[in-house]
C-alpha cells in the first residue's frame, strides 16, 4: 500500500491535524424553506460571511460551506442548477472574506453541483457522502458516484479540487452492505480513488468512538478526518488517531447545528486542539 497519510491535507492546510469549521447556509433558492420575503439570498450570504469570520477569528484552519437547510433533500442527480449557482455565489463571498481554505458540500451526495461550484470559486475540496457502494438515505437509495465524478473532474481539468469521502456515512441505513465491515468499505473507497476518508458517528453531533477511529485509521493509507460529534472534551483523545476534524454542531449554541455560532465555543474548542497538537508532537 502506498502511504498517502497526510499528503492531501498538507497540500491544503498549514497546521497539522486541521480543524474545518462548518458554514451552514440558510435555505437556498429552490428549496422548500427558501422565502425571499423572510430572508433574501443576499441576507443568506451575509450570515454565511459573518459566521465564517467568527470561525476564522476563533482559530479554525478551513471552512466547509454546505446547504444543510435545503431539506427535504434531493438525491444528487435531481439537484437543480439553481443550487449549484447559489452555492457558488455564497462560497465566493465567504472566500473573499477570509484567508483560510474553503470546501463545499452539497446535500444529498450532490458531488456534481459541489464540484461545479468549487471550480469557479477556488475551493480546495468537496465532500462526497457516498463515493462507492450504496446506502438508504433520507432521500432513498443513494448510490456511489465516484466513477462518474472522477471523470467529471478530469473533463473539467479540476484536479486541484480534492475528494473528501465519507465511509458508512451518518443519516441512513447501510444494511444493504452489512456483509462488509466499515474497514472493508474504507478499502473500497481508497481503491476507487478517494483522496481522504471521513469517519462519523450515526447522526449529526454524535461522535465515533476512539476505538472505531483507531481501527478505521489503521485499515487505510489515506488521511482520515472526524466527521461528526467532536467536542472540546473528546477532541484530544480522537485526534490521537484521526488527522483532523470537520466541526459544526459544537460551535453552535447548545450544541445544536440549527442555532447561531458562539465565538466562545469556537475558542474553547481550538484551545483544546492546540493542547492536543502539542501533546502529539
Protein Blocks (a to p, Z undefined) as FASTA:
>chain_A
ZZfehklmmmmpmbghiacddddddddehiaklcfklocfklmmmmmmmmmmmmmmnopa
bdcdddfklcccddfklpcfklmmmmmmmmmmmmmmpccdcdddddehilklmmmmmmmn
opabdcdfblggcdddfkbpcddfklmmmmmmmmnopakpccdddehiahiafklmmmpc
fklmmmmmmmnopabdcdddfbehiacdfklmmmmmmmpcbdcddfehpafklmmmmmmm
mgbdcdfklmpghhiakbccdfklmmmmmmmmmmmmmmmZZ
